Amino acid sequence: MADLRPHIRRSSEELIESWYADGQVEFVGQFAAQLPARVIGDLLGLPRADIPSFTKLVYLVTRFISASILPDEIPESEAACQQLRDYVEKTLEDRRRAPRDDFLSDFLGKADAAGELSPLEIIFQIVQLIVGGTDTTRVAIVVQLALLLQHREQWDAVCRDPSLIPGAVAEAMRFNSPARSTDFSHPEIFSAVSSPMLRTRESSCLEAERILGASPKCSSSERARTGPTPSIMFNAMNASRESMRL
């Protein structure tokens, strides 16, 4: 990750320069969502021309793990899952035919040599990297800014002394984790595991979504009462029940 810092800084500066002259920015869409997708895309060696559509696709997929997704939104997320799977599969096939000096080619070479992962599992590993590396980072960036704006004395402190930034980031991650809460499909399971810790995790997720501007329309417990919600990530990838357990 240390080697990626200069590249991430350059990507950040490019994004800022693209809207700095306007004097204002829609921060979530024009920076917080763009930076993680661009960094992951560059890490995987994706064409820059693909980044806008790739970004849109990724966040449609992550809507499924949102606490505010509605039943009529599931088909769109399911279709996005299939499209992302197809895109990753095609990219992996391209790397097998023409390896490059990049992360994806290195990962493929080692995975194929080890022979421990099936082709589907290799695809899913990369999909997990994409989803985990974009959505949680987007939420973390937004939460960090929101917390600093809510506590202006802390904002002023980090502006005066940039050496405080690492500590501010670590504290924001501790105080309001960007990690999503766990959804349960069956009421009896949800009731059995309902605990202060679970409710705390759920609150953290909902707070992040509130800041992102997606006001939750129903809770996990309300969705649980309506019946099972399919894991469309796995369904879209046509994984077997045994694969889902892994």
C-alpha positions as a printed Julia matrix, in Angstrom:
246×3 Matrix{Float64}:
   0.0     0.0     0.0
   2.89    2.35    0.71
   3.96    2.01   -2.93
   0.48    3.07   -4.03
   0.45    6.31   -2.0
   2.0     8.52   -4.73
  -0.44    7.15   -7.3
  -3.45    7.68   -4.99
  -2.29   11.23   -4.28
  -2.0    11.95   -8.02
  -5.47   10.54   -8.63
  -6.85   12.69   -5.8
  -5.22   15.8    -7.23
  -6.56   15.05  -10.72
 -10.1    14.75   -9.37
  -9.78   17.95   -7.34
  -8.38   19.86  -10.31
 -11.33   18.72  -12.45
 -13.81   20.68  -10.31
 -11.69   23.11   -8.27
 -12.26   26.01  -10.67
 -16.03   25.69  -10.2
 -15.68   26.66   -6.55
 -18.02   23.9    -5.41
 -18.38   20.13   -5.64
 -20.92   17.39   -5.06
 -18.45   15.62   -2.79
 -19.94   12.13   -2.68
 -20.38   11.69   -6.41
 -17.44   13.73   -7.69
 -14.77   12.65   -5.23
 -15.63   10.03   -2.58
 -17.15    7.64   -5.12
 -14.68    8.37   -7.9
 -11.37    7.99   -6.07
 -11.73    4.38   -4.79
 -13.09    3.14   -8.13
 -10.28    4.85  -10.03
  -7.58    3.44   -7.73
  -9.01   -0.1    -7.9
  -9.42    0.22  -11.67
  -5.8     1.33  -12.06
  -4.63   -1.45   -9.72
  -6.37   -3.99  -11.97
  -5.03   -2.31  -15.1
  -8.46   -1.36  -16.45
  -8.62    1.13  -19.33
  -9.31    4.65  -18.09
 -12.13    4.84  -20.63
 -13.89    2.04  -18.72
 -13.69    3.76  -15.32
 -16.97    5.78  -15.53
 -19.09    2.74  -16.46
 -17.07    0.54  -14.07
 -17.74    2.99  -11.24
 -21.48    3.07  -11.9
 -21.6    -0.72  -12.08
 -19.74   -1.21   -8.8
 -22.07    1.04   -6.82
 -25.14   -0.61   -8.3
 -23.76   -3.91   -7.01
 -23.1    -2.49   -3.55
 -26.69   -1.27   -3.32
 -27.58   -4.85   -2.4
 -25.69   -4.62    0.88
 -27.36   -1.33    1.66
 -29.85   -1.19    4.52
 -32.15    0.92    2.35
 -32.52   -1.28   -0.75
 -36.13   -1.92   -1.76
 -37.51   -5.05   -3.47
 -38.09   -3.21   -6.75
 -34.41   -2.21   -6.81
 -33.15   -5.79   -6.59
 -33.44   -6.61  -10.35
 -31.19   -3.68  -11.28
 -28.58   -4.72   -8.69
 -28.84   -8.32   -9.83
 -28.23   -7.29  -13.44
 -25.24   -5.21  -12.32
 -23.82   -8.25  -10.5
 -23.98  -10.27  -13.69
 -22.4    -7.46  -15.72
 -19.58   -7.05  -13.2
 -18.96  -10.79  -13.19
 -18.84  -10.82  -17.01
 -16.5    -7.81  -17.06
 -14.11   -9.4   -14.55
 -14.19  -12.73  -16.4
 -13.34  -11.06  -19.71
 -10.53   -9.05  -18.09
  -9.05  -12.22  -16.59
  -9.21  -13.98  -19.96
  -7.4   -11.03  -21.55
  -4.64  -11.25  -18.92
  -4.22  -14.97  -19.47
  -3.74  -14.37  -23.19
  -1.47  -11.37  -22.74
   0.03  -11.06  -19.23
   1.27   -7.66  -18.09
   3.53   -6.44  -15.34
   0.64   -5.69  -12.98
  -1.23   -6.98   -9.95
  -3.89   -8.89  -11.88
  -1.43  -10.83  -14.02
   0.67  -11.64  -10.94
  -2.41  -12.81   -9.02
  -3.57  -14.96  -11.94
  -0.16  -16.55  -12.41
   0.12  -17.5    -8.75
  -3.49  -18.68   -8.48
  -3.19  -20.85  -11.6
   0.15  -22.25  -10.46
  -1.22  -23.16   -7.02
  -4.31  -24.79   -8.53
  -6.3   -24.28   -5.32
  -9.02  -22.02   -6.75
 -11.58  -22.84   -9.4
 -12.14  -20.36  -12.26
 -15.33  -19.18  -10.52
 -13.51  -18.69   -7.23
 -10.81  -16.64   -8.96
 -13.48  -14.4   -10.46
 -15.18  -14.02   -7.09
 -11.89  -13.13   -5.4
 -11.47  -10.19   -7.77
 -15.14   -9.17   -7.43
 -14.69   -9.14   -3.64
 -11.6    -6.98   -4.0
 -13.49   -4.53   -6.21
 -16.58   -4.27   -4.01
 -14.68   -4.2    -0.72
 -12.11   -1.73   -1.99
 -14.61    0.75   -3.39
 -17.72    0.87   -1.23
 -16.16    0.85    2.24
 -13.57    3.4     1.12
 -16.28    5.66   -0.3
 -18.21    5.5     2.98
 -15.03    6.06    5.04
 -14.13    9.2     3.07
 -17.63   10.65    3.47
 -17.87    9.81    7.17
 -14.42   11.32    7.78
 -15.41   14.62    6.19
 -18.8    14.69    7.91
 -17.27   14.11   11.34
 -14.73   16.88   10.84
 -17.44   19.27    9.71
 -19.56   18.35   12.73
 -16.58   19.07   15.01
 -15.13   22.22   13.52
 -12.43   22.54   16.17
 -11.01   19.23   14.89
 -11.31   20.46   11.29
  -9.38   23.6    12.2
  -6.76   21.53   14.02
  -5.97   19.25   11.07
  -5.96   22.24    8.7
  -3.36   23.94   10.89
  -1.29   20.8    11.41
  -1.43   18.13    8.64
   0.57   15.75   10.85
  -2.7    15.19   12.75
  -4.41   13.72    9.68
  -3.36   10.06   10.21
  -4.68   10.16   13.77
  -7.9    11.82   12.62
  -8.45    9.11   10.0
  -7.81    6.32   12.5
 -10.17    7.88   15.05
 -12.94    8.36   12.48
 -12.6     4.7    11.46
 -12.85    3.68   15.11
 -15.69    6.03   15.99
 -17.9     5.27   12.98
 -16.79    2.2    11.09
 -17.49    2.13    7.33
 -18.05   -1.63    7.49
 -21.55   -2.73    6.64
 -23.75   -4.53    9.13
 -24.88   -8.12    8.63
 -28.32   -8.84    7.21
 -30.36  -11.85    8.32
 -33.09  -13.42    6.2
 -34.97  -15.39    8.87
 -36.78  -13.75   11.82
 -35.78  -16.46   14.29
 -32.1   -15.98   13.43
 -32.36  -12.22   13.67
 -34.06  -12.46   17.08
 -31.51  -14.94   18.36
 -28.51  -12.75   17.52
 -30.04   -9.36   18.31
 -27.55   -7.87   20.74
 -26.12   -4.47   21.68
 -23.09   -5.2    19.5
 -25.24   -6.06   16.48
 -27.39   -2.96   17.0
 -24.24   -0.85   17.25
 -22.99   -2.21   13.92
 -26.38   -1.56   12.35
 -26.39    2.0    13.68
 -22.95    2.61   12.18
 -24.16    1.4     8.79
 -27.3     3.53    8.9
 -25.34    6.61    9.96
 -23.02    6.19    6.99
 -25.99    5.9     4.65
 -27.62    8.96    6.21
 -24.48   10.95    5.49
 -24.35    9.55    1.95
 -27.85   10.88    1.43
 -29.6     7.51    1.13
 -32.1     7.66    3.97
 -32.94    4.06    4.92
 -36.53    3.14    4.08
 -36.7    -0.09    6.07
 -34.65   -1.84    8.74
 -33.05   -5.26    8.59
 -35.68   -6.59   10.98
 -38.47   -5.25    8.74
 -36.94   -6.93    5.71
 -36.56  -10.14    7.71
 -40.3   -10.24    8.32
 -41.03  -10.02    4.58
 -39.19  -13.26    3.86
 -35.75  -14.36    2.65
 -33.68  -12.01    0.52
 -31.53  -13.86   -2.04
 -27.8   -13.34   -2.16
 -27.82  -11.86   -5.64
 -24.03  -11.64   -5.74
 -23.83  -15.41   -5.59
 -26.98  -15.96   -7.65
 -25.65  -13.74  -10.42
 -22.42  -15.7   -10.4
 -24.3   -19.02  -10.53
 -22.43  -20.37   -7.51
 -23.57  -23.62   -5.96
 -24.7   -23.93   -2.36
 -21.33  -25.45   -1.5
 -19.55  -22.41   -2.99
 -21.79  -20.09   -0.99
 -20.74  -21.8     2.22
 -17.13  -21.02    1.33
